[in-house]
Amino acid sequence: MGAPPRVGYRDAMSKARKNGTPQDRHYARLRRAHRRGTGSARSTDPGAPPPEGVVRLYGLHTVRAALDNPARRIHRMLVTRNAAGRLELDDLAALPFPAELVEPRAIDMLTGSDAVHQGVLIEADALAAKPLSALGEAALVLVLDQVTDPHNVGAIMRSAVAFGAEALVTTARHSPAESGVLAKAASGALEHINHIVVRNLADALSDLHAAGFHTVGLDSEAGQPLERALEGRRLALVLGAEGKGLRQKTRQTVRMLAQLDMPGAIRSLNVSNAAAVALYVARRFLDGSGLP
């Protein structure tokens, strides 16, 4: 008997489309298995977690930003030859931590094969969360009211850095800890923004008021657009969790509630998209350029 036939993933995908039930992640695993020539659709699960206080960060942008951050203490690196070239790491022995050339599967064993690690992973100490006093002279701050999805929080960090926000404020509970998933979604932004963690959000908002911040909560049911709710020279935009939105206490504590003006048929956005739009509006206001 010959070798068993390879998995016919294209036929399976076509059948799934006809049935109206596509299984994207499943067929992504099939494609990887086909490319590797294993004939198996079985994916690997993440390996044993790293020691407490240590995170596994992966992806080219994420690792490059971590390497460039003097505050990031790195313990070791696993990298493929191709990724090392893209990161311009010509001499791994010259790095101030152990670094090993590996095949992609070695990284898969730590991240799980569903992670898009792009051939590089580091183990490093998590960055220490900062207190509210670290705001200094910040003019634009983003506050998250129990947004729990690390993909969303990472994407929000990326937008915050892009639009010049100096800090992201989250709560100690009901917020994701630093992780590879969050850092990959942030695409390097984790290394460029003050991440402030508070125990009580209402108290933190009161402290922001005392520091001269005008706080605006995003609420799709608010009666005024965001552009009309902005004032002063220090702004804190407050966004709530997917589905639930802002908690009642938060709604009562912010200075104003406002909504994004969306004239289309869809009246709401994913929280990370809403954050990007709100940051754009706030940045234009602070820069004094207004809106067209």
C-alpha positions as CSV (number, residue, x, y, z in Angstrom):
1,M,0.0,0.0,0.0
2,G,1.2,3.5,-0.8
3,A,1.2,6.5,1.5
4,P,-2.2,7.8,2.5
5,P,-3.5,10.7,0.4
6,R,-2.9,14.2,1.6
7,V,-5.8,16.1,3.1
8,G,-7.9,17.6,0.4
9,Y,-8.4,20.9,2.1
10,R,-9.5,22.8,-1.1
11,D,-12.3,20.3,-1.6
12,A,-13.3,20.6,2.0
13,M,-13.3,24.4,1.8
14,S,-15.5,24.3,-1.3
15,K,-18.0,22.0,0.4
16,A,-18.1,24.1,3.5
17,R,-18.8,27.3,1.5
18,K,-21.7,25.5,-0.3
19,N,-23.1,24.5,3.1
20,G,-22.8,28.0,4.3
21,T,-20.6,26.9,7.3
22,P,-17.0,28.0,6.8
23,Q,-14.5,27.0,9.5
24,D,-11.8,29.5,9.0
25,R,-9.4,28.4,11.8
26,H,-9.9,24.8,11.0
27,Y,-9.0,25.2,7.4
28,A,-6.1,27.4,8.2
29,R,-4.7,24.5,10.2
30,L,-5.3,22.2,7.2
31,R,-3.4,24.6,4.9
32,R,-0.5,24.7,7.3
33,A,-0.5,20.9,7.5
34,H,-0.6,20.6,3.7
35,R,2.3,23.0,3.3
36,R,4.4,21.0,5.7
37,G,3.5,17.9,3.9
38,T,2.4,16.1,7.0
39,G,-1.0,15.1,5.8
40,S,-2.3,15.9,9.3
41,A,-4.8,18.7,10.3
42,R,-3.8,18.4,14.0
43,S,-2.6,21.6,15.5
44,T,-0.4,22.1,18.5
45,D,-1.6,23.6,21.7
46,P,0.6,26.1,23.6
47,G,3.3,24.5,25.8
48,A,3.7,25.0,29.5
49,P,3.3,28.6,30.5
50,P,6.3,30.7,31.3
51,P,7.3,31.4,34.9
52,E,5.2,34.0,36.8
53,G,6.0,37.5,35.7
54,V,7.5,36.4,32.4
55,V,5.6,36.8,29.1
56,R,6.2,35.2,25.7
57,L,6.1,37.9,23.0
58,Y,6.1,37.0,19.3
59,G,5.9,38.6,15.9
60,L,8.4,40.8,14.0
61,H,7.0,44.2,15.0
62,T,6.4,43.2,18.6
63,V,9.9,41.7,19.1
64,R,11.6,44.6,17.3
65,A,9.9,47.1,19.6
66,A,10.8,45.0,22.6
67,L,14.5,44.8,21.5
68,D,14.6,48.6,21.2
69,N,13.0,49.2,24.6
70,P,15.7,49.7,27.2
71,A,13.1,49.0,29.9
72,R,12.4,45.5,28.6
73,R,14.4,42.8,30.3
74,I,14.6,39.8,27.8
75,H,15.6,36.3,29.0
76,R,15.9,34.4,25.7
77,M,15.0,34.4,22.1
78,L,14.0,31.7,19.6
79,V,14.2,32.8,16.0
80,T,14.2,31.3,12.5
81,R,16.9,32.1,10.1
82,N,14.5,34.1,7.9
83,A,13.1,36.1,10.8
84,A,16.7,36.8,12.1
85,G,17.4,38.3,8.7
86,R,14.3,40.4,8.6
87,L,15.2,41.7,12.1
88,E,18.8,42.4,10.9
89,L,20.2,40.2,13.7
90,D,23.4,39.2,12.0
91,D,25.2,37.9,15.1
92,L,22.9,36.2,17.6
93,A,25.9,35.6,19.9
94,A,26.3,39.4,20.3
95,L,22.9,39.8,21.9
96,P,22.9,40.3,25.7
97,F,20.7,37.2,26.2
98,P,20.6,33.7,24.9
99,A,19.3,33.4,21.3
100,E,18.8,30.2,19.3
101,L,18.2,29.5,15.6
102,V,15.2,27.2,15.4
103,E,12.7,25.8,12.9
104,P,9.1,27.3,13.1
105,R,7.8,24.2,14.8
106,A,9.9,24.9,17.9
107,I,8.1,28.2,18.3
108,D,4.8,26.5,17.6
109,M,5.4,24.3,20.6
110,L,5.4,27.3,22.9
111,T,2.8,29.5,21.3
112,G,0.5,26.9,19.7
113,S,0.3,26.7,16.0
114,D,-2.6,29.1,15.7
115,A,-0.3,32.0,16.8
116,V,1.1,34.1,13.9
117,H,4.6,34.3,15.4
118,Q,6.4,35.1,12.1
119,G,9.4,33.0,13.2
120,V,10.4,34.8,16.4
121,L,9.6,34.6,20.1
122,I,11.2,36.1,23.2
123,E,10.6,35.4,26.8
124,A,10.8,38.6,28.8
125,D,9.7,40.2,32.1
126,A,6.3,41.8,31.8
127,L,6.4,45.6,31.9
128,A,5.5,47.0,35.3
129,A,2.2,48.8,35.4
130,K,2.4,52.5,36.3
131,P,0.4,54.6,38.7
132,L,-1.8,57.5,37.7
133,S,0.9,59.9,38.9
134,A,2.9,58.8,35.9
135,L,0.7,60.9,33.6
136,G,2.9,64.0,34.1
137,E,2.0,66.6,31.5
138,A,0.0,64.2,29.3
139,A,-2.8,65.9,27.3
140,L,-4.6,62.9,25.8
141,V,-5.4,59.7,27.7
142,L,-7.6,56.7,26.9
143,V,-9.5,55.0,29.7
144,L,-11.0,51.5,29.3
145,D,-13.9,50.4,31.5
146,Q,-13.5,46.6,31.7
147,V,-12.6,45.9,28.1
148,T,-11.5,42.3,28.5
149,D,-10.5,41.0,25.0
150,P,-6.7,41.2,24.6
151,H,-7.1,41.6,20.8
152,N,-9.2,44.7,21.3
153,V,-6.9,46.1,24.0
154,G,-3.8,45.5,21.9
155,A,-5.5,47.2,18.9
156,I,-6.5,50.1,21.0
157,M,-2.9,50.5,22.2
158,R,-1.8,50.6,18.6
159,S,-4.3,53.4,17.8
160,A,-3.4,55.3,21.0
161,V,0.2,55.4,20.1
162,A,-0.5,56.3,16.5
163,F,-2.6,59.3,17.6
164,G,-0.2,60.5,20.3
165,A,-2.1,59.5,23.4
166,E,0.3,59.4,26.3
167,A,-1.3,56.7,28.4
168,L,-3.9,53.9,28.5
169,V,-5.7,53.5,31.8
170,T,-7.3,50.1,32.7
171,T,-8.6,48.5,35.8
172,A,-6.8,45.9,37.9
173,R,-9.7,43.5,37.5
174,H,-11.6,42.7,34.4
175,S,-8.8,43.8,32.1
176,P,-6.3,41.5,30.2
177,A,-2.8,41.1,31.5
178,E,0.2,41.6,29.2
179,S,0.4,38.6,26.9
180,G,1.7,37.5,23.6
181,V,-1.8,37.9,22.1
182,L,-2.2,41.5,23.4
183,A,1.3,42.4,22.3
184,K,0.9,41.0,18.8
185,A,-2.3,43.0,18.4
186,A,-0.6,46.1,19.6
187,S,2.2,45.6,17.0
188,G,4.9,47.2,19.1
189,A,2.7,49.8,20.8
190,L,3.0,48.1,24.1
191,E,6.6,49.4,24.4
192,H,5.6,53.0,23.6
193,I,2.7,53.9,25.9
194,N,2.3,54.3,29.7
195,H,0.0,51.5,30.8
196,I,-1.6,52.7,34.0
197,V,-3.6,50.2,36.1
198,V,-6.1,51.5,38.8
199,R,-8.1,49.6,41.4
200,N,-11.2,51.8,41.2
201,L,-12.1,53.5,38.0
202,A,-14.5,56.1,39.5
203,D,-11.8,57.2,41.9
204,A,-9.3,57.4,39.0
205,L,-11.7,59.5,37.0
206,S,-12.1,61.9,39.9
207,D,-8.3,62.1,40.2
208,L,-8.2,62.9,36.4
209,H,-10.7,65.7,37.0
210,A,-8.6,67.1,39.8
211,A,-5.6,67.1,37.4
212,G,-7.5,69.2,34.9
213,F,-8.7,66.5,32.5
214,H,-12.0,66.8,30.8
215,T,-13.5,63.2,30.7
216,V,-15.8,62.1,28.0
217,G,-17.5,58.7,27.9
218,L,-18.4,57.2,24.6
219,D,-22.0,56.1,24.5
220,S,-24.0,55.3,21.4
221,E,-27.2,56.6,23.1
222,A,-25.7,60.0,24.1
223,G,-27.5,63.0,22.7
224,Q,-24.5,64.9,21.4
225,P,-21.6,64.1,19.0
226,L,-18.1,63.8,20.3
227,E,-17.0,67.0,18.5
228,R,-19.3,69.1,20.7
229,A,-18.3,67.4,23.9
230,L,-14.6,68.3,23.8
231,E,-13.2,71.2,25.8
232,G,-10.0,72.2,27.6
233,R,-6.4,71.2,26.9
234,R,-6.4,67.8,28.6
235,L,-8.8,65.1,27.5
236,A,-9.6,61.6,28.7
237,L,-11.7,59.4,26.4
238,V,-13.5,56.6,28.3
239,L,-14.8,53.5,26.4
240,G,-16.7,50.6,27.8
241,A,-16.7,46.9,27.1
242,E,-18.2,45.2,24.0
243,G,-21.9,44.8,24.4
244,K,-22.2,46.2,28.0
245,G,-20.7,49.6,27.2
246,L,-19.9,51.9,30.1
247,R,-21.0,50.9,33.6
248,Q,-23.5,53.0,35.3
249,K,-21.0,54.4,37.9
250,T,-18.7,55.4,35.1
251,R,-21.5,57.1,33.2
252,Q,-22.3,59.1,36.3
253,T,-18.7,60.0,36.9
254,V,-17.5,61.3,33.5
255,R,-18.0,65.0,32.8
256,M,-19.9,64.3,29.6
257,L,-21.3,61.5,27.5
258,A,-21.0,61.7,23.7
259,Q,-21.5,59.5,20.6
260,L,-19.7,59.1,17.4
261,D,-21.6,60.6,14.5
262,M,-22.4,57.6,12.2
263,P,-24.9,58.5,9.5
264,G,-24.8,55.0,7.9
265,A,-27.0,52.0,8.4
266,I,-24.7,50.5,11.1
267,R,-24.9,52.5,14.3
268,S,-22.1,51.0,16.3
269,L,-18.5,50.0,16.0
270,N,-16.2,47.5,17.5
271,V,-14.6,49.1,20.6
272,S,-11.1,49.2,19.0
273,N,-12.5,50.9,15.9
274,A,-14.5,53.3,18.0
275,A,-11.3,54.2,19.9
276,A,-9.4,55.0,16.7
277,V,-12.1,57.3,15.5
278,A,-12.5,59.0,18.9
279,L,-8.7,59.5,19.1
280,Y,-8.6,61.1,15.7
281,V,-11.4,63.6,16.6
282,A,-9.6,64.3,20.0
283,R,-6.2,64.8,18.4
284,R,-7.6,67.2,15.8
285,F,-9.3,69.2,18.6
286,L,-6.1,69.4,20.7
287,D,-4.0,70.4,17.8
288,G,-6.4,73.2,17.1
289,S,-7.0,72.2,13.5
290,G,-10.7,71.3,14.0
291,L,-12.5,69.0,11.6
292,P,-13.2,69.6,7.9
